[in-house]
Amino acid sequence: MPESVERVALVTGAGRGIGRAIAIELARAGYSLCIAARNRGELDETRKLSGLAPARALIVLIDLAMDDAPEILIDAVFDRYGRLDVLVNNAGWAPPRTALVKMSTADQDRILAVNLRAPIALARLAAVRMVPKSGAAIINVASSAARLAAPGEAVYAAAKAGLVAFTHAAFSELRAKGIKTSAIVPGLVDTTLIPASKRLNRAAMLRPADVAAAVMHVIESPARVCPAEIVIQPQFDPMSQN
């Protein structure tokens, strides 16, 4: 029998960084969680930091590049809780910057699978089974790479741009069902995914908690309001040495 809970959120890429910060804020707001990633130790630490008892924090080890991963994940949530109120598509992956002509097919396919195909599938499957009501939300964490389109990030930029476009189209379809659909588009965030560089002022970068705050803004906005896209940038340029 599914657990009897009031509100449930699913966060992908929840083992560290932005996903961990989002999971912690959702737990503080009273949500039971499903947290998903590939590293069990990191997910265990997220669960501990969330303050939730194990019964209210379902851990799912999964690789979202697998074709059947979205179905497995959504089924796990409903088998455990019988409901899903908030989906946060946060998981992302990219190799080090690579010239397009040197990128392997395997890396190309993984970028598209994790950053675009899986979020689309998860959103579709969640929307089918969510109960239309105030409080239901699908939130996709994109990246400013979608618009900067920097050299060496062609496929990643395309995937994140596609995620933003998908979010806006999904918003148009799901708004009448009472499901908020929003894209969070952050600039540089200080996480382990960004390697150390003498050219980078990490103190000026965004923090994972800043992205989590944007997610909570979508969820906590009045039912009549959907922040369909939130762009957040560091106030001071992390690439500037001034």
Residue, then its C-alpha position, 0 to 999 in steps of 0.5 A: m500500500p502507498e504511504s499516506v502523505e500530503r505532498v510529494a516532490l520528485v527531484t532528479g540529480a539530487g545527490r549534490g549541488i543544486g539538486r540537493a539544495i532543492a530537495i532540502e528546501l522542499a523538505r523544509a516546506g513539508y514535502s515528502l521526497c523521491i530523490a534520484a541520482r546515480n550515487r547512493g552515498e550522495l543521496d543518503e547524505t541529501r536525505k540526512l541533510s533534509g531532516l526527513a525520516p527514511a519513510r518520507a525520503l524514497i531514494v532511487l538509484i538511476d541513470l537517466a540516460m537509460d531509455d526506460a529510466p523515466e518510467i521506472l522513476i515515475d512508477a517508483v514514486f507512485d508505488r511508494y506514495g500514490r501521488l506526485d505534486v512537484l517534479v523538478n527536472n534538475a539532473g544534467w550532464a556534460p563532458p568538458r568543453t569539446a569541439l563539435v567535430k571532436m565530440s563522440t557519438a556516445d557523449q552527444d547521445r548522453i547529453l541529449a538523453v540526460n538534459l532533454r529526453a529524460p526531462i521531457a519523458l518525466a514531465r509527460l508521464a508526471a502530467v498524465r498522473m498528477v491530480p490537477k489542482s493548486g500546487a501541482a508543478i513541473i519545474n525544469v532546471a535549464s542553463s544560461a548556456a541555452r542562450l550563450a551558446a559558447p564554443g565547445e558546448a554546442v550539443y549541451a546548449a542545444a539540449k538546454a535551449g530545447l528544454v526551455a522551449f519545451t517548458h513554454a510549450a508544455f506550459s501552454e498545454l498544462r495551464a488549464k489543468g492547474i499544473k504550473t510549468s516553469a523553467i529556471v535558467p541560472g547563470l554560473v553556479d558554484t558547484t563541483l561540475i564547474p572545474a577550478s580556474k584562475r580566470l573564475n571568481r567563484a565568490a561571485m558565482l550563484r549558490p545552489a541555494d539561489v536556484a532552490a529559492a527560485v524553485m520555491h518561488v514557483i511553487e509558493s506563488p499564488a495559484r493564479v500566477c505561474p513564473a513560466e521562466i525565471v532567469i537568475q544571474p550573478q550580480f557581479d561577473p565571475m569572469s571579471q578580475n576587477 
